Amino acid sequence: MRIGVNSGEAVLRELGGEGHVAYPLLGDTINTGARLESLAPPGGVLIGAETFDQLPEGAVVEERRGLRVKGKHDVVNAYVLLALP
């Protein structure tokens, strides 16, 4: 299992009707989170820079700089989340 977490703006859409409704999230924030998930270590959590900025003091992370992710021209900095206080 791998987990990718990214924070930022996203668009929530309502699709369907007739008793079946889905609420997909769309946007770069969501796509980047999915890419982080694919790069996370097995059994680990990889978080984006904006998520890192929201962590409480005392969180333990391992920085991963300059990641190349599909669909993005620029590199992405991320962090493996090791422990929360």
Secondary structure, 3 states (H helix, E strand, C coil): CCEEECCCCCEECCEEECCEEECCEECHHHHHHHHHHHHCCCCCEEEEHHHHHCCCCCCEEEEEEEECCCCCCCCEEEEEEEECC
